[in-house]
Amino acid sequence: MLSAAMSSVSGVLLYLFLSLYQHSASATTRYLPTDASSLSSSLLSHWLSLPSPISSTIQQLPEPPSSLKKLPSSAMTSEEEMLQKLTSWRKPPSSETLPSSAMTSEEEVWKKLTSRRNPSSSKTLPSSAMTSEDGVTSSRKPSTVGTKALRKDMRRLSRLLPGVYSNSEQYQQEAEVGREMVPNQQKHMLLRSSYRPVSLRFMPRAFAVLVQDYSGDSLFPFRQRVHTFTPDPSHRAIRMKVWDFATHTAAKRATRNLRLMAKLRRKDLLSRGSCDMFWRRLDRASFVGITGEECLGYVRGEQVRIRVSMTLTKEVLQTREAWYRTRDGKKLVHTDGPYNLVKTKSFLGGRKQKKQRAGKVSRKALRERLVLNELPSLPSPPSPRRMETVPPTLPPTLPPTLAVTTAPRHNSLQTRSSHHSRKASAQKAKPLPRTGDKEKSMEINKDFEWLLPDYKAIASALKSGRLVYYSVELSACSTPQQLKAKRLSFGDFVDTFEISSGSRRRDPETIRFWQTKFVEGDEGMEAMRREIIIQSNGRVDVRLHRQHVGTNKLVWDQTVQCRLFDYNTGMGGVKMTSRPQESEQEMRTFGRFRSSLRRGRRQVRMIVDFSQCQGRLRGTTTVLGSTVRAYDFINSGKAVEISQLIPDRDPAFHTLLTGQFLDNGEVVFITSLKPRPGTEAKTYRPLLHRPSTFRCALSGSDVTNSNAPWGVRLFYTT
């Protein structure tokens, strides 16, 4: 009786267990691997092998589902296959797979990286550790080991990546090699990339950078994007997502002030999820990233697979990009080797950077002097107009005790306490350095005062009649592939110059001046003209022109791109200077002008603004400046005539400028365009150089014809 009762109770319990198992079998097999399903099947067979009282009770129960009743042996998956499924990339369709011949080195490296992990550590990465794209983990409990390790790697990456990168050394080496070694289609362009850390409000846990790419020495980026980094335990890597600005207005507002990046909303950025890049750490200070197999695009109607790989170290960011045709795996677009972007500046965030001593330049700065494509980060010195009244600003590396100021002394109306506090602060000041260091610092300060840092300072100095000097170092510029000029360093003072504004509103203003030198060539005397054009955006074009004097046969004509010298960075191929202590006096009457010329004691500078004269040109505003030379007194000394030959931008032309200063204050200029003999004229015709007549007047003079505007100013230096 007792054994029969126990058998019936056991049968009831087994019935309840199998009923619950049958209800949840289909839901459980979706989350368990095949090993777990086989384990359930073996457990059921164990229950069926029990003695007959229980087995007879089981036979009366409903049959288990077919998925548990018959499990084929092929469904058994080993541990290695399960790990491969967890760690491998998502495979594309069979029609888009690349053949084995199209396997690139980046894919082999990535396969090695995915197979280096320890299988024991991969067991602790369940699917619940998935991270969403906005950097916030899901509600399921993530893997402790994988997420912590990835976040630690992401912190290292955030300290290593920010900075400014440039491939100037690579560009210079390819220019020296020539076109014969590397085809033009596979050459690397001059590229500069800036990675600045930013914060995004809709992705609080992600590390984000603003990436700006510049071509050549341009100050305006041709591409602006946002890169966000979040840990992705499913791929055991750091996922980098590329965001483009949805509108031009959002990009303009956010990039002008990086604090406004935090106010961007999700709809202000656009992203392609299929072209995400996955980063992994190789060692303590190096990372490697590569795009997935699903990054597809179209070129001329054909579907292509885009493969981008990047390798980051402390000093170099190496990028490689290639486009493969999905139909046969053929390379369509690629470069000859990767872009080797060397870090020239680091953005350390809250850390303090080490200050350099005055007069010393780091090795990275010396390397970047080859090609100047670096943006100035420190404020520029005061303009030359305020140089006499404002104390000169010293570089941040100089000690404050060496600052030489021209501020007026305090009067006697100051209180006694202020004098006492000033005396006490002077006693607490650090002692002066040694005499040699002081003289060196004072010399640096003097050079700093002479420097004209930007376009506005140069234009202001020239228009005010000051004498401006220039020094050009072509080895610090972006030279063409086959530079024929052997003399790369030269200089002079600006004698004759032109200031022109473009015909369109977007065209930059330019300052053009030149020098001519005669040398002995293979076929006789040759004229070598060096023309320098400074644009308002900071770019400088140096045109080197050489031709025979007798036949006007062109020997060579090349252009070199440079930038203005920056005192703070120590970089720049064109240095413009002027004496800050010079005092210019303006002559407003014809009598004073004639008296200065007759005595022969002063050098007179002439500034002509053709926009303020009758017969002014349409479309452009041109200012001409020159030294009054080769003058004649005509009409019994009642007029002064000058003439000058101005070279045109087109080597086939030159302009003859003739001017007459009359005793009533009027000035008449006649310009005539003349072609050079033996040269072929081009279609280029500057508006200024068309044959025309201009009627101007001296500023401040009492002219007989009151309708004549003032457009001529005369200066001399005391």
Residue pairs with C-beta under 8 A, 6 or more apart in sequence:
7 53
7 54
7 57
8 57
10 54
10 57
11 53
11 54
11 57
11 58
14 47
14 54
14 57
14 58
14 61
15 57
15 61
18 58
18 61
18 64
19 61
21 40
21 64
22 62
22 64
22 65
25 40
25 64
25 65
25 67
25 68
26 65
26 67
28 36
28 40
29 36
29 37
29 67
33 77
33 82
34 75
34 76
34 77
35 76
35 77
35 82
37 67
37 68
37 71
37 75
38 71
38 75
38 76
40 68
41 68
41 71
44 64
44 68
47 58
48 55
48 58
63 69
79 119
80 119
83 119
83 122
83 123
86 122
86 125
87 114
87 115
87 117
87 122
87 235
87 236
88 114
89 114
89 235
89 292
89 293
90 292
90 293
90 294
91 97
91 293
92 293
92 294
95 326
96 296
96 303
96 305
96 326
98 305
98 324
98 326
98 329
99 328
99 329
101 329
102 324
102 329
102 330
102 331
104 307
104 322
106 290
106 307
106 309
106 320
107 290
107 307
109 288
109 290
109 309
110 290
113 280
113 288
114 236
117 236
121 145
121 146
122 236
124 143
124 144
124 145
124 146
125 143
125 145
125 146
125 233
125 234
125 236
126 143
127 234
128 138
128 140
128 141
128 142
128 143
129 137
129 140
129 142
129 143
129 146
129 147
129 233
129 234
130 137
130 138
130 140
130 233
130 234
131 137
131 138
131 142
131 147
131 230
131 231
131 232
131 233
131 234
131 239
132 138
133 230
133 239
133 241
133 273
134 202
134 203
134 206
134 230
135 203
135 204
135 205
135 206
135 228
135 230
136 204
136 205
137 147
142 233
143 233
146 233
146 236
147 231
147 233
150 231
150 232
150 233
150 236
150 237
150 238
151 231
153 231
153 238
153 279
153 280
153 281
153 287
154 207
154 229
154 230
154 231
154 238
156 281
156 284
156 285
157 207
157 229
157 238
157 279
157 281
157 287
157 312
158 197
158 207
158 229
160 285
160 287
160 312
160 314
161 195
161 209
161 312
161 317
162 195
162 196
162 197
162 209
162 346
162 347
162 348
162 349
163 194
163 195
163 343
163 344
163 345
163 346
163 347
164 192
164 193
164 194
164 195
164 343
164 344
164 345
164 374
164 375
165 192
165 193
165 194
165 195
165 317
165 341
165 342
165 343
165 344
166 191
166 192
166 193
166 341
166 342
166 344
166 368
166 371
166 373
166 374
167 188
167 190
167 191
167 192
167 339
167 340
167 341
167 342
168 190
168 342
168 367
168 368
168 370
168 371
168 373
169 340
169 342
169 367
169 370
170 188
170 339
170 340
171 188
171 189
171 190
171 371
171 478
172 370
172 371
174 182
174 187
174 188
175 479
175 480
175 481
178 481
178 482
179 481
182 336
183 336
186 334
186 335
186 336
187 335
187 336
188 335
188 336
188 337
188 339
189 215
189 216
190 215
190 216
190 217
190 371
190 373
190 478
191 213
191 214
191 215
191 339
191 341
192 213
192 214
192 373
192 374
193 211
193 212
193 213
193 214
193 317
193 341
194 210
194 211
194 212
194 213
194 214
194 221
194 375
195 209
195 210
195 211
195 227
195 347
196 209
196 210
196 212
196 258
196 347
197 207
197 208
197 209
197 347
197 349
198 208
198 209
198 210
198 226
198 258
198 261
198 262
199 208
199 261
199 262
200 206
200 208
200 226
200 228
200 261
200 262
200 264
201 262
201 263
201 264
201 265
202 264
202 265
202 266
203 228
203 230
205 230
206 228
206 229
206 230
207 228
207 229
207 230
208 226
208 227
208 228
208 229
208 261
209 226
209 227
210 224
210 225
210 226
210 254
210 255
210 258
210 261
211 223
211 224
211 225
211 226
211 227
212 221
212 223
212 224
212 255
213 221
213 222
213 223
213 224
214 220
214 221
214 222
214 373
215 222
216 373
216 478
216 561
217 371
217 372
217 373
217 478
217 539
217 561
217 563
218 539
219 375
219 537
219 538
219 539
220 537
224 245
224 251
224 255
225 242
225 243
225 244
225 245
226 242
226 243
226 245
226 261
226 269
227 240
227 241
227 242
227 243
228 240
228 241
228 243
229 238
229 239
229 240
229 279
230 238
230 239
230 241
231 238
231 239
232 238
232 239
232 278
235 278
236 280
237 278
237 279
237 280
238 278
238 279
238 280
238 289
239 276
239 277
239 278
239 279
240 276
240 277
240 278
240 279
240 289
241 271
241 273
241 276
242 271
242 272
242 275
242 276
242 277
243 269
243 270
243 271
244 269
244 270
244 271
245 251
245 254
245 268
245 269
245 270
246 267
246 268
246 269
246 270
247 268
250 264
250 268
253 260
254 260
254 261
254 264
254 268
272 295
274 292
274 294
274 295
274 296
275 291
275 292
275 294
275 295
275 306
276 291
276 292
277 289
277 290
277 291
277 308
277 310
278 289
278 290
278 291
278 292
279 287
279 288
279 289
279 310
280 287
280 288
280 289
281 287
282 288
285 313
285 314
286 311
286 312
286 313
286 314
287 311
287 312
288 309
288 310
288 311
288 312
289 309
289 310
289 311
289 312
290 307
290 308
290 309
290 310
291 306
291 307
291 308
291 309
293 305
295 305
295 306
295 307
295 308
296 303
296 304
296 305
296 306
296 326
297 303
297 304
297 305
297 306
297 323
298 304
299 323
299 332
299 333
302 325
302 327
302 332
303 325
303 326
303 327
304 323
304 324
304 325
304 326
304 332
305 323
305 324
305 325
305 326
306 321
306 323
307 321
307 322
307 323
307 324
308 319
308 320
308 321
309 319
309 320
309 321
310 317
310 318
310 319
310 320
311 317
311 318
311 338
312 318
314 343
315 342
315 343
316 340
316 341
316 342
316 343
317 341
317 343
318 338
318 339
318 340
318 341
319 338
319 339
319 341
320 335
320 337
320 338
320 339
321 333
321 334
321 335
322 331
322 333
322 334
323 331
323 332
323 333
323 334
324 330
324 331
324 332
325 332
342 364
342 367
343 364
344 364
344 365
344 367
344 368
344 374
345 374
345 377
346 353
355 396
355 397
356 362
356 397
357 397
358 395
358 397
358 398
358 440
358 441
358 444
359 440
359 444
361 570
365 569
365 570
365 571
368 374
368 571
369 476
369 570
369 571
370 475
370 476
371 477
371 478
372 476
372 477
372 478
372 562
372 563
372 571
372 572
372 573
373 478
373 563
374 569
374 571
376 566
376 568
376 569
377 568
377 569
378 396
378 568
378 569
380 453
380 454
380 457
381 392
381 393
381 448
381 449
381 451
381 453
381 567
382 390
382 392
382 393
383 456
383 457
383 460
384 452
384 457
384 460
384 461
384 464
384 466
384 578
384 580
385 460
385 464
387 449
387 580
388 406
388 580
389 406
391 403
391 404
391 405
391 406
391 407
392 403
392 404
392 405
392 406
392 445
392 448
392 449
392 580
393 448
394 400
394 402
394 403
394 445
394 448
395 444
395 448
395 567
395 568
396 568
398 441
398 444
398 445
399 430
399 433
399 441
401 429
401 430
401 432
402 432
402 433
402 438
402 441
402 442
402 445
404 442
404 445
432 438
433 441
447 567
448 567
449 580
450 577
450 578
450 579
450 580
451 565
451 567
451 575
451 576
451 577
452 458
452 461
452 468
452 576
452 577
452 578
453 564
453 565
453 566
453 567
454 538
454 564
455 509
455 511
455 534
455 535
455 536
455 537
455 538
455 564
457 576
458 468
458 511
458 534
458 576
459 499
459 509
459 511
461 468
461 578
462 468
462 494
462 497
462 499
462 511
462 607
462 625
463 499
463 607
463 623
463 625
464 584
464 715
465 584
465 586
465 605
465 607
465 713
465 714
465 715
465 716
465 717
466 578
466 579
466 582
466 584
466 717
467 493
467 494
467 578
467 579
467 582
467 605
467 717
468 493
468 494
468 576
468 577
468 578
469 491
469 492
469 493
469 494
469 576
469 577
469 578
470 491
470 492
470 493
470 494
470 513
470 532
470 574
470 575
470 576
470 577
471 489
471 490
471 491
471 574
471 575
471 577
472 489
472 490
472 491
472 530
472 532
472 542
472 562
472 573
472 574
472 575
473 488
473 489
473 573
473 574
473 575
474 483
474 485
474 488
474 489
474 542
474 560
474 562
474 573
475 488
475 489
475 573
476 562
476 571
476 572
476 573
477 542
477 560
477 561
477 562
477 563
477 573
478 560
478 561
478 562
479 560
480 558
480 559
480 560
483 558
483 560
484 544
484 556
484 558
485 544
485 558
490 515
490 530
492 515
494 513
494 625
495 513
495 626
495 627
496 513
496 514
496 624
496 625
496 626
496 627
496 644
496 646
497 511
497 512
497 513
497 624
497 625
497 626
498 511
498 512
498 513
498 622
498 623
498 624
498 625
498 646
498 688
499 509
499 510
499 511
499 512
499 622
499 623
499 624
499 625
500 509
500 510
500 512
500 620
500 621
500 622
500 623
500 688
501 507
501 509
501 620
501 621
501 622
502 508
502 509
502 510
502 620
503 619
503 620
508 535
508 536
508 537
508 539
509 535
509 536
510 533
510 534
510 535
510 536
511 533
511 534
512 531
512 532
512 533
512 534
512 649
513 531
513 532
514 529
514 530
514 531
514 532
514 647
515 529
515 530
516 527
516 528
516 529
516 530
516 647
517 527
517 528
517 529
517 530
518 525
518 526
518 527
518 528
518 549
519 525
519 526
519 528
520 526
521 548
521 555
523 548
524 548
524 549
524 550
525 548
525 549
525 550
526 546
526 547
526 548
526 549
526 555
527 546
527 547
527 548
527 549
528 544
528 545
528 546
529 544
529 545
529 546
529 647
529 651
530 542
530 543
530 544
530 545
531 542
531 543
531 545
531 647
531 649
532 540
532 541
532 542
532 543
532 574
533 540
533 541
533 542
533 543
534 540
534 564
534 574
534 576
535 541
538 563
538 564
539 561
539 562
539 563
540 561
540 562
540 563
540 564
540 573
540 574
541 559
541 560
541 561
541 562
542 559
542 560
542 561
542 562
542 573
542 574
543 557
543 558
543 559
543 560
544 556
544 557
544 558
544 559
544 560
545 554
545 556
545 557
545 651
546 554
546 555
546 556
546 557
547 553
547 554
547 555
547 651
548 555
551 678
552 676
552 677
552 678
552 679
553 678
554 651
554 679
557 651
562 572
562 573
562 574
563 571
563 572
563 573
563 574
564 572
564 574
564 575
564 576
565 571
565 572
565 573
565 574
565 575
565 576
566 572
582 717
583 717
583 718
584 715
584 716
584 717
584 718
585 715
585 716
585 717
585 718
586 699
586 700
586 713
586 714
586 715
587 593
587 596
587 604
587 698
587 714
587 715
587 716
588 698
588 699
588 700
588 701
588 714
589 665
589 698
589 700
589 701
590 661
590 662
590 663
590 664
590 665
590 698
590 701
591 663
593 604
593 640
593 661
593 698
593 714
594 633
594 637
594 640
596 602
596 604
596 716
597 604
597 628
597 631
597 633
597 640
602 716
602 717
603 627
603 716
603 717
604 627
604 628
604 714
604 715
604 716
605 625
605 626
605 627
605 628
605 714
605 715
605 716
605 717
606 625
606 626
606 627
606 628
606 712
606 713
606 714
607 623
607 624
607 625
607 712
607 713
607 714
607 715
608 623
608 624
608 625
608 669
608 696
608 711
608 712
609 621
609 623
609 711
609 712
609 713
610 616
610 617
610 621
610 622
610 623
610 624
610 669
610 688
610 694
610 711
611 617
611 621
611 622
611 623
611 711
612 696
612 709
612 710
612 711
613 669
613 694
613 695
613 696
613 709
613 711
614 694
614 695
614 696
614 707
614 708
614 709
615 692
615 693
615 694
615 695
616 694
617 687
617 688
617 690
617 692
618 687
619 687
620 687
620 688
622 687
622 688
624 657
624 688
626 644
628 642
628 714
629 642
629 644
630 642
630 643
630 644
631 640
631 641
631 642
632 640
632 641
632 642
633 639
633 640
634 640
634 641
634 660
638 662
638 663
639 660
639 661
639 662
639 663
640 660
640 661
641 658
641 659
641 660
641 661
642 658
642 659
642 661
643 656
643 657
643 658
643 659
644 656
644 657
645 654
645 655
645 656
645 657
646 654
646 655
646 656
646 657
646 689
647 654
647 655
648 654
648 655
648 673
648 686
648 689
649 684
649 686
650 681
650 682
650 684
651 676
651 679
652 675
652 676
652 679
652 680
652 681
652 682
653 673
653 674
653 675
653 676
653 681
653 689
654 674
654 676
655 671
655 672
655 673
655 674
655 688
655 689
656 671
656 672
656 674
657 669
657 670
657 671
658 669
658 670
658 671
658 672
659 667
659 668
659 669
659 670
660 667
660 668
661 667
661 698
662 668
664 701
664 702
664 703
664 704
664 705
665 697
665 698
665 701
665 702
665 703
665 704
666 695
666 696
666 697
666 703
666 704
666 705
666 708
667 695
667 696
667 697
667 698
667 711
667 712
668 693
668 694
668 695
668 696
669 693
669 694
669 696
670 691
670 692
670 693
670 694
671 688
671 689
671 690
671 691
671 692
671 693
671 694
672 691
673 685
673 689
673 690
673 691
675 681
694 711
695 708
696 708
696 709
696 710
696 711
696 712
697 703
697 708
697 709
697 710
697 711
697 712
698 710
698 712
698 713
698 714
699 710
699 712
699 713
700 710
